[in-house]
Amino acid sequence: MAASTTSLPEHPGTGRKWDYRFCWVRDSYYVMTALSHIGHFEEMEKYASYIANITQ
């Protein structure tokens, strides 16, 4: 689930390509697990919904 912009320059006119506008499935698992462990179930459900909607 990486964004199509992952290899664009960080700023216009620069050669740096440190663009982190993507989300790995593995990292989503860690985010949702952390939210669950700290009791933020509503945020976890919203994040899961967001991921499900962008993957369609």
N, C-alpha and C positions, 0 to 999 in steps of 0.2 A: 504494500500500500504506500508506495512512495509517490510524492507529487511529481508532476512532469517538470517542475522547475528546479529539481535538485542539482542541476549542473550549470545553472545560470550564475554569472558573477555576483558576488556579494553586494557590490555597488556598481552602478553604471560606469563604464570606463576603466574598471580595474580588472586585473587578471585573477584575483582571488576567487576561489570557488568554494567558499565555506558556507554553503547554503544548507541549512538544516530544516527545511520545510517539508519534512516527511515523517512518517510514523511507521516504525517496524512493528509487525504483529507481536513479536517477542516483547517489545517494550510496552505495548498496550497491555499485555498480560501482567507485567510488573506493576503498572500504574493501577490497574483494577484490583490486583491483590493488595497493594498498599492501601488503597481507599477502603477496601473491605476490612482490613485489619484495624484501621483507625475508626471504623464505624461510620464512614461517610457513604452510606448506601445510596442515597439519592444522587450524589455526584457520580458514583460508580455506574448507576443505571443510565444516567445521561451520557456519560462517556461511552458506554457500551452501545447505546443507541446511535451516537454520532459515528462511531467506527462502523457499525452495521450499515448505516445509511450511505457512507462514502464508498463502501466496497461494492455496492450494487452497480 
